[in-house]
């Protein structure tokens, strides 16, 4: 939309009045919204009922946060919260879906237009199964997380060594790429064997 407006504007000469800039002397904080915003998009090519989507998400989040949902262009939505804590709780919560389609979200920097925030990179919890127990360490979690995308954090509910049937790590992934199902890990042991771990 911005590119199209720029191309259209290039065909017109601006008057002196149109070229005049608004110079605001107030402190920036007085011009910004007091709300805490998320911008989101439903990853689907199928048509869906936007009003039903807004009602469903508001209902799902009602116990955690009061939210106001605004329908924007290009199938994007802005979710407005009263506090940063409630916004962060929703953003860091479980994976949100509607009609089996993934809702991707990003925190809107209040100094930027929320419609231009990139939504491709999203955080997900990833379970890694198939590693030998002796390699279930936090160092291995970071190594695998960075191989998949960008490592964010380890499951904080675990204490000490990560001895379990799987590792659980939060990773920043590019949702424009297919999700990987397997990862080949060459273990630094005497045999140098490769373990295929399931994601």
N, C-alpha and C positions, 0 to 999 in steps of 0.2 A: 504494500500500500504506500509506504513512504517513498519507494523508488518511483512508483507511478506518478505521485504528486510532484516529485522533483522534476521528472521529465515534462509534465504538463506545465509547471511553473516556468521552465526554461524557455517556453514559447511566448511568454508574455513579459513585457517591460513593467517593472514595478514603479509605482508613483513614489514621490518623496514621502508621502504620508505612510505608504505601505512599508517603506524601508526604515522608518523610525523604530528604534528599539525601546522596549519597556525596560526601564532601569529601576529596579526595586531596592529600596534601602533597608527593608526589614531584615532581621536576622533570619537565616535560612530555616531554623527550627520552627519559626512562626508560620512558615509557608507550607510546611509538610503536613501530611495527614497524620493524625495520632493513632491510626489503625496499623495493625501488623498484617502484611499481605502475603499471600501465596498466589502465584499464577500457575494454572494447570491446563492440561489438555488430555482428552481421552484418546488413547491410541486405537482408533478404529476407522475403517473406511465405510462401514455400514451406517445407514441413517439411524438416528436414535432420538428419543424424546428428551429434549434438553430440560424441560420442566420436571419430568420424572427423575432425571439425573440429579438436579438440584435438590429436590425433595428427599431423595434417597441419601445423598451425602450429608445433608443437614440432619437427617434422622440418625444416621450412623454416628455422627460426631456429637450429638446433643448432650450425652453424658460427660463428654470431655470439654467441650467448648461451644460457646455461642458463635455462630458463623453467619455472615451475610455473603451470599454468592451472587456475583454479577456476571452476566452473559456478555462476552466480548466478541469481536470479530475473529475470523479464522478458527472457529470452534475452540476458542480459548475461554477460560473462566478465571475470574479473580475471586479469591476467598479472603474475606476480611475478618480479622480476629481482634478482640479487645486487648490481649496481652501477648507479648513475645513468647512467654512460656507455653500458652495454649497453641499458638501457631507452630512452635517447634515440636510439641508433643504430637500433633497431627502429622507433620512432615516426617518425623523420625519413627512414626508408628508402623503398623504392619503395612504390607502392600495393599493399596486400595484399588478396587475394581468396580466396574458397573457393567452388567450384562456380559461378563467374562472378558471385558476389555480393560486394559491397564490404564489407570490414571497417573500421569506423570506430573510432578510439581516442582517448583523452585521458589525460593524466597525472593520476593520482589524488593530490590534495593529501592528505598523511597526516593533516591535521587535519579532513578532511571525510569523510563517508560516500561511498565510491566509487560507490555505486549512484545517487546523485543528481547526479553530475557531468553537465552537459549535453554531448551528443555531436553536436549539430547542426553545429557549426562545425569544419571539418577543413581541414588544409593539403594542397594539391595542387600539383604542377608543371604549369604551363600553357604550351603552345607557342602563340605568336602568329605567324601567317604572313600575308604580304601587304602589309607596310609597305614603303614605299620605303627604300632603304638609308640615305639621309641622316637618316632618323628612327629608326634603330635605335640608340637611346641609352639609358643607364640612367634618365634623366629620363622618357623615354617609357614604359619598363617600369613605373616606379612609378605613373605616371598611369593606365596600363591596369590594373595590379593593383588599384588603389584603386577603379576603375570596376567591376571584377568582384566585388570583395569587400573584403578588406584585404590590401594588399601586405605581404609578409614579407621576401623576399630575392631577389636576382638570382643566376642561375647563377654561382657563384664560380669555375668552371673557365675562364671567359672573361676575357681580359685587354684592357684599353683599351676601344675601341669595340666594340659588339656586332654586328659585321659578320658576318652569316650568313644562311641562308635563313629563319630564324625567331628570335624572341626566346624565351627560356626564363626564366620567373619563377615563384616560389612564392607562392601566394595562399591566404588563409584564406577558404573558401567555405562557404555554408550548404547542407548536403547535402539539406535538405528542399525545396529549389527545383530545378527542372530546370536542367541544365548548359547554358550558352549556347554556341551554335555559331559565332556571328558577332558582330562589334562594329563599329559605324559610328564612324569616327574622322575628325573634321573637322581637316584639317591646316592649321597656321598658315603657309601660303605665299601667294603672290600670288593664286592662283586660289581659295583657300579651299575646295578640293575635298574631298569626303568619300571616304575609302577604307574599303571593307568588308574587315575582316581576319578571317581564319579562326582559331578557337580549337580 
